[in-house]
Amino acid sequence: MGKKYDAEKEANASEAIKNINAIHSFMTDWDNVAKYLLTYRKNGQPRMRPVNAYMNGWYVQSVTQDLHLKTTHIRNNENVAYLFSGMTPRERGNDPVNIFIEGTAELIEDQEQVFQFLDWRESVTKTGLNTPGDDYTPFVIQVRPRYIRVEGFSGRRHPVIFRDFSKLVKPDSIIPQENFDIASVIPEIGNYKDPRS
């Protein structure tokens, strides 16, 4: 058997716990973090574009419109991914703090809920409703994560990875809540096998 590549071994559970608040704060930063959404065409080809993304607990939310391609993609395939990338340079140009999120998307089309979200977004970002006008109907994409890989909080080449979302509860409201169980994605230390041991 050939030599095993082990230069990017996963961080252990205690490092995940130590960094959980900083990780979530990074994900909620819409000023200094670039965010990209990946969807799939019917033929399986991926398409990625920059988006605004907001955290509702551990769920990720973005705005789309009824005629956007990403809306059509999600109607055909609920599997999506986000990449959150820090815009602050580190020791290497290709080594930014980053978070990859794989998840399952839901389109929220109820206009009362959508405009509650848009009003909340306007109050937080101070950028206006940012709706494209009467020709389009806005929707909210809400993504439940299935896998989160975090680089840059636990040392270089030691990603924090969250895989167990069995305790994750769907938000009660489309408006992001401050009080939620941030530890719901933390693995039980007693049941966690440290991949570096």
Secondary structure, 3 states (H helix, E strand, C coil): CCCCCCCCCCCCHHHHHHHHHHHHHHHHCCCCEEEEEEEECCCCCEEEEECCCEEECCEEEEEEECCCHHHHHHHHCCEEEEEEEECCCCCCCCCCCEEEEEEEEEEECCHHHHHHHHHHHHHHHCCCCCCCCCCCCEEEEEEEEEEEEEECCCCCCCCEEECCCCCCCCCCCCCCCCCCCHHHHCCCHHHCCCCCC
